[in-house]
Amino acid sequence: MSDYNAPLRDLRFVLHEVFNASEVWAQLPQLQETVDSETADAILEEAAKVTGQLIAPLSRNGDEQGAQWDNGIVTTPDGFKEAYNTYIEGGWVGLSGNPAYGGMGMPKMLSVQFEEMLYAADSSFALYSALTSGACLAIDAHASEALKNTYLPPLYAGRWAGVMCLTEAHAGTDLGLIRTRATENSDGSYKITGSKIFITGGEQDLTENIIHLVLAKLPNAPEGARGISLFLVPKINVNTDGSLGNANAVTCGSIEHKMGIKASATCVMNFDDAKGYLVGEPNKGLAAMFTMMNYERLSIGIQGIGCAETSYQRAADYARERIQSRAATGVQNPEQTADPIIVHADVRRMLLTMKSMTEGSRAFACYVGKQLDIAKFSPDPVLAEQAQDLVALLTPVTKAFFTDTGLESCIHGQQVFGGHGYVREWGQEQLVRDVRIAQIYEGTNGIQALDLVGRKIVANRGEYLTAFTQRIREQASQPETLYSAEVLSAVARLESVSQWLLEKAADDKNEVGAASVEYLHLFGYVAYAWMWSRMATAAQKNHAQEPDFYSAKLATADFYFSRMLPRTLSLETSIKAGSEPLYGLAAEQF
Amino acid sequence: MSDYNAPLRDLRFVLHEVFNASEVWAQLPQLQETVDSETADAILEEAAKVTGQLIAPLSRNGDEQGAQWDNGIVTTPDGFKEAYNTYIEGGWVGLSGNPAYGGMGMPKMLSVQFEEMLYAADSSFALYSALTSGACLAIDAHASEALKNTYLPPLYAGRWAGVMCLTEAHAGTDLGLIRTRATENSDGSYKITGSKIFITGGEQDLTENIIHLVLAKLPNAPEGARGISLFLVPKINVNTDGSLGNANAVTCGSIEHKMGIKASATCVMNFDDAKGYLVGEPNKGLAAMFTMMNYERLSIGIQGIGCAETSYQRAADYARERIQSRAATGVQNPEQTADPIIVHADVRRMLLTMKSMTEGSRAFACYVGKQLDIAKFSPDPVLAEQAQDLVALLTPVTKAFFTDTGLESCIHGQQVFGGHGYVREWGQEQLVRDVRIAQIYEGTNGIQALDLVGRKIVANRGEYLTAFTQRIREQASQPETLYSAEVLSAVARLESVSQWLLEKAADDKNEVGAASVEYLHLFGYVAYAWMWSRMATAAQKNHAQEPDFYSAKLATADFYFSRMLPRTLSLETSIKAGSEPLYGLAAEQF
């Protein structure tokens, strides 16, 4: 198995040359003091070492050994605990955390790149801290000052872990159905009782404490999603001085046996009159949890990028080294009995599909990171709100499109290896298994697509979308922009389909769901056209300085526009076929 | 985990109503005596019992336990041996075998349907006998009368197994590179020495003997693929009276640890001066082996159908039972807290994608089976040759398109289950892992696509293709044909792209490879348009007799034409972008 090497040059290209990060940060007072180009590069280099040398080597054994459950105790695979301790010493868990409570306050534009490396090294390992970072965000946004003071510092430090507890056996997508109950104690704390499933990192042996953010219902709460509250429930109760007290009534009943991410413990968690604390307002828990959910959705999207990048690196290496058959145009490699398979057109098609999608996703993640930074740090409330609206629009796209294309890439990366891709030895099949969950958890990709079309487009009559396409049009109309015509034509297609959809959805309630997944894909390919236009334009500008690097970007853009973007044609036609063909069969006729 | 229930009604619909099997058979003298509708239906019913009740229940444990290797001995999972013994008593291994040596002589139109059931029940179990059937075909076609008399009867009976030994560590796709050697003994037999990898069923505990068909090179053989010969190498030497003698020098060095088909032993086989017998002419071994390979390619294609069918059955059941959220059009199920998820448009889209592709594949398999029957049994040499040409054209499509769409279906079938699809309990993730190999072995799907475009289309200037599209045009032009306009338009697209490709390929040697996989997909979608037109036409004709059944066929056809066939639009545009975008990067720029 090849190691993972963080693509630092590509990451810097996106951060500095495509998105001019230091200019963005210079306009955001808090970031101006925290970070500049040099700091960012130093952080990325250190991150490359941690992920490539410390974490990636654990991935194969982590998959083989898996997390183990024994009578309520969960053990992570060999080496995880030692690596985790070294990892948290670097402060990585609190990279973008609030400095008032011990976070490093770094911009999201930077931390999305760190997250990519972390998932690329090992998805299971990454999840333990990814959830902590998300839990911190929810606590920071919604909890009382007392809770923040007590819980945020050890969470940012990684000494404690944060976990989200939503799903119950009968309630996944439909959280309004949950049965976990909370009743108030005389001291203002709550008793939480219920059982949650699919809890990532619900129990483990890496941290001193585990802080569960639990959705539950108060007595006489309204029915459905409007009657859900959010509670902070520690595995071990915390004394007022912050030291650890006695065990709380929180137990891990079992862990799942899964297709992949086997080193990540997916737990059944039982709360039996466990002591918890209300976070935010009663019955407003779902909105508070969504602070964490939205963070995790982008993060899980990035899992798609990380897995695809690792698969790509190995596939490209293998294609350069494996010799088999001769090139169609004649012998390329006369000293050997065959040519390297990278000469074959179809191998190149697979590699370029991976490369163009992974780099498109990387650029889009950085773009969304930029909007998150502006939304959080801009002193101009109008700019901040515009950025927040864009984040709302684009978050479901990042989660679903990064992971759908991530699976496609990992499947290509396995196919390049032929039979060797199917055996465990090379690690390519593990990436397919690991990345597959990312299309399912944190809201299935179907749910992301419903969120995009239903809430983010139809509900506001396309207002967010128009703001987004205006930005694309403005930039694509600059005289130096490459692929300007292609981008404008792609945007026009997206607008035309959106307009059609807005009209149809007014008459047909099934139309949003009928169009949703294909519409999200159409949106993704159009957004990546914009990304590739920006990357190509930046590469053209700097070409003379490093011709090999930049000409690869230009050639990959050419591939994207000529062989990937045409996927939008079919999507448009299929979407416009409408909902009717989906409702020709009664349930029993399936 | 739900059980597998063979879709007998759907199988009969294709066999009798779409392809009028008994009329086909009535025109083929040998089949006329062997089989009629009633016999066929009785065989299918028996097959449904064997696969559903005997084999399918072993699948989950087979995956968990896997095949085990210990010091050269391979043990199959619990229950496999007992089930195998019962299975072979039914004569299933020789279902389409030559009656002169103990086969049942049944038509391929029927045995493709049996194979679908077998793979649907368990891919690993199916492989042990699928390879035997293929080996028999090669022996029957190319071996001496003496070899046939000795080896075919116990192989057809399933008491012995047949295996194909092609790949070596450095030679997969490029068999010209193999190093296994054969030297002649004084008695006319040969000594075989070499090491083969990825040998499915190379060693196991199910049969009394294992007959290896091994590619090797004779002394002074020409370089490359023209210097390969085929040898029959038994695991245990066979005495002249057919009884078993001493062990041959054939050993299993290890088995692979794989993503899926874990109960199928994938072996490293070592031949150390093992005794073997030449099959066919010296140096003509690759052509002889292709008799088996082409059989296996269709068979492996059918693995894609089988896995997709099982995944579909479970997903449809789950979608009818799992309640979550309310229908977009309002409450459907007031007695419960939510509606079954089959009310949601995107769940229907996933199920209909599976259903329309699986049934399209099933029909196409039967069509190719019909051509195989005509090629083998027709007394008219012109008809036989026409059928053989069609088989040559369509075999790579069956292998690659059935399995590419099979993986897509299994992924949808897993997605319908949400998080429950990712855990082992429901079996949906196993199907994804099991079906994934079918895109890789028996020649990767990229190699199938090269075979289609390079050998079967460009090499004969589209002659086979024209014969195929003429048949489609003729049928689509019949007045009673439904979707006639759509089929004709799809065929016109295929012809236009083919013409473009023939012209481009004359000037650009990379063009065949550059277009190949997307062209094969285009071909597949157009062929399925024809299949759905035929199925819809048959359903319309018989509608009054069984309205629920036939209206489901009509509605699925509507879905296929409106939401699947548009995929051809993108494929056409992407293909026509040509090979240039694939060659913009040097190998080191990837």
Contacts between the chains, C-beta under 8 A, distances in Angstrom:
chain1	res1	chain2	res2	distance
A	167	B	419	6.9
A	171	B	324	7.7
A	172	B	324	6.5
A	172	B	418	5.4
A	172	B	419	6.3
A	173	B	324	5.2
A	173	B	325	6.0
A	173	B	418	6.9
A	174	B	324	4.4
A	174	B	325	4.4
A	174	B	338	5.6
A	177	B	324	7.7
A	177	B	337	5.7
A	177	B	338	6.5
A	197	B	419	7.9
A	198	B	419	4.9
A	256	B	423	4.6
A	257	B	423	6.3
A	257	B	424	4.6
A	257	B	425	7.6
A	258	B	422	5.5
A	258	B	423	5.4
A	258	B	424	6.9
A	258	B	429	7.5
A	259	B	422	5.4
A	259	B	423	7.7
A	259	B	424	7.3
A	259	B	429	3.9
A	259	B	432	7.3
A	259	B	433	7.1
A	260	B	422	7.8
A	266	B	423	7.8
A	316	B	590	4.2
A	319	B	587	7.9
A	319	B	590	7.3
A	320	B	587	5.3
A	320	B	588	7.5
A	320	B	590	7.3
A	324	B	171	7.7
A	324	B	172	6.5
A	324	B	173	5.2
A	324	B	174	4.4
A	324	B	177	7.8
A	325	B	173	6.0
A	325	B	174	4.4
A	328	B	509	4.3
A	328	B	510	5.3
A	328	B	512	6.8
A	328	B	513	5.8
A	329	B	509	4.8
A	329	B	510	6.4
A	337	B	177	5.7
A	338	B	174	5.5
A	338	B	177	6.4
A	340	B	587	6.7
A	342	B	587	4.8
A	342	B	590	6.8
A	343	B	587	7.8
A	344	B	513	5.7
A	345	B	510	4.9
A	345	B	511	7.9
A	345	B	512	7.8
A	345	B	513	3.3
A	345	B	514	4.1
A	345	B	516	7.5
A	345	B	579	5.7
A	345	B	582	5.2
A	345	B	583	7.8
A	346	B	446	4.5
A	346	B	449	6.9
A	346	B	450	7.2
A	346	B	513	5.1
A	346	B	514	7.5
A	346	B	516	5.7
A	346	B	517	5.8
A	347	B	446	7.5
A	348	B	582	4.4
A	348	B	583	7.1
A	348	B	585	7.8
A	349	B	514	7.0
A	349	B	517	6.9
A	349	B	582	5.8
A	350	B	446	7.9
A	351	B	590	5.6
A	352	B	581	7.6
A	352	B	582	6.5
A	352	B	585	7.7
A	355	B	590	6.9
A	407	B	411	7.6
A	411	B	407	7.6
A	411	B	436	7.8
A	414	B	436	7.6
A	415	B	439	6.7
A	415	B	440	6.8
A	415	B	444	6.6
A	415	B	445	7.6
A	415	B	446	7.2
A	418	B	172	5.3
A	418	B	173	6.9
A	418	B	440	6.2
A	418	B	444	5.7
A	419	B	167	6.9
A	419	B	172	6.2
A	419	B	197	7.8
A	419	B	198	4.9
A	419	B	440	5.9
A	419	B	441	6.5
A	421	B	440	6.7
A	422	B	258	5.5
A	422	B	259	5.4
A	422	B	260	7.8
A	422	B	436	6.9
A	422	B	437	5.3
A	422	B	440	5.6
A	422	B	441	7.9
A	423	B	256	4.6
A	423	B	257	6.3
A	423	B	258	5.4
A	423	B	259	7.7
A	423	B	266	7.8
A	424	B	256	8.0
A	424	B	257	4.6
A	424	B	258	6.8
A	424	B	259	7.3
A	425	B	257	7.6
A	429	B	258	7.5
A	429	B	259	3.9
A	429	B	436	7.8
A	432	B	259	7.3
A	432	B	436	7.3
A	433	B	259	7.1
A	433	B	433	7.4
A	436	B	411	7.9
A	436	B	414	7.6
A	436	B	422	6.9
A	436	B	429	7.8
A	436	B	432	7.4
A	437	B	422	5.3
A	439	B	415	6.7
A	440	B	415	6.9
A	440	B	418	6.2
A	440	B	419	5.8
A	440	B	421	6.7
A	440	B	422	5.5
A	441	B	419	6.5
A	441	B	422	7.9
A	444	B	415	6.6
A	444	B	418	5.7
A	445	B	415	7.6
A	446	B	344	8.0
A	446	B	346	4.5
A	446	B	347	7.5
A	446	B	350	7.9
A	446	B	415	7.2
A	449	B	346	6.9
A	450	B	346	7.2
A	509	B	328	4.3
A	509	B	329	4.8
A	509	B	330	8.0
A	510	B	328	5.3
A	510	B	329	6.4
A	510	B	345	4.9
A	511	B	345	7.9
A	512	B	328	6.8
A	512	B	345	7.8
A	513	B	328	5.8
A	513	B	344	5.7
A	513	B	345	3.3
A	513	B	346	5.1
A	514	B	345	4.1
A	514	B	346	7.5
A	514	B	349	6.9
A	516	B	345	7.5
A	516	B	346	5.7
A	517	B	346	5.7
A	517	B	349	6.9
A	548	B	588	7.9
A	548	B	589	6.3
A	551	B	584	7.9
A	551	B	585	8.0
A	551	B	589	7.2
A	552	B	585	5.4
A	552	B	589	4.1
A	552	B	590	7.8
A	554	B	584	7.6
A	555	B	581	7.7
A	555	B	584	2.9
A	555	B	585	4.9
A	555	B	589	7.4
A	556	B	584	7.7
A	556	B	585	7.2
A	558	B	581	5.1
A	558	B	584	5.7
A	559	B	581	4.4
A	559	B	582	7.0
A	559	B	584	6.9
A	562	B	574	7.5
A	562	B	577	3.7
A	562	B	578	8.0
A	562	B	581	4.5
A	563	B	574	4.8
A	563	B	577	5.2
A	563	B	581	5.7
A	563	B	582	8.0
A	564	B	574	7.8
A	566	B	569	7.9
A	566	B	570	4.7
A	566	B	573	3.8
A	566	B	574	4.7
A	566	B	577	7.4
A	567	B	570	4.8
A	567	B	574	7.7
A	568	B	570	7.5
A	569	B	566	7.9
A	569	B	569	4.4
A	569	B	570	4.9
A	569	B	573	6.0
A	570	B	566	4.7
A	570	B	567	4.8
A	570	B	568	7.5
A	570	B	569	4.9
A	570	B	570	4.1
A	570	B	571	7.9
A	571	B	570	7.8
A	573	B	566	3.8
A	573	B	569	6.0
A	574	B	562	7.6
A	574	B	563	4.8
A	574	B	564	7.9
A	574	B	566	4.8
A	574	B	567	7.7
A	577	B	562	3.7
A	577	B	563	5.2
A	577	B	566	7.4
A	578	B	562	8.0
A	579	B	345	5.7
A	581	B	352	7.6
A	581	B	555	7.7
A	581	B	558	5.1
A	581	B	559	4.4
A	581	B	562	4.5
A	581	B	563	5.7
A	582	B	345	5.2
A	582	B	348	4.3
A	582	B	349	5.8
A	582	B	352	6.5
A	582	B	559	7.0
A	582	B	563	8.0
A	583	B	345	7.8
A	583	B	348	7.1
A	584	B	551	7.9
A	584	B	554	7.6
A	584	B	555	2.9
A	584	B	556	7.7
A	584	B	558	5.7
A	584	B	559	6.9
A	585	B	348	7.8
A	585	B	352	7.7
A	585	B	551	8.0
A	585	B	552	5.4
A	585	B	555	4.9
A	585	B	556	7.2
A	587	B	319	7.9
A	587	B	320	5.3
A	587	B	340	6.8
A	587	B	342	4.8
A	587	B	343	7.8
A	588	B	320	7.5
A	588	B	548	7.9
A	589	B	548	6.3
A	589	B	551	7.3
A	589	B	552	4.1
A	589	B	555	7.4
A	590	B	316	4.2
A	590	B	319	7.3
A	590	B	320	7.3
A	590	B	342	6.8
A	590	B	351	5.6
A	590	B	355	6.9
A	590	B	552	7.8
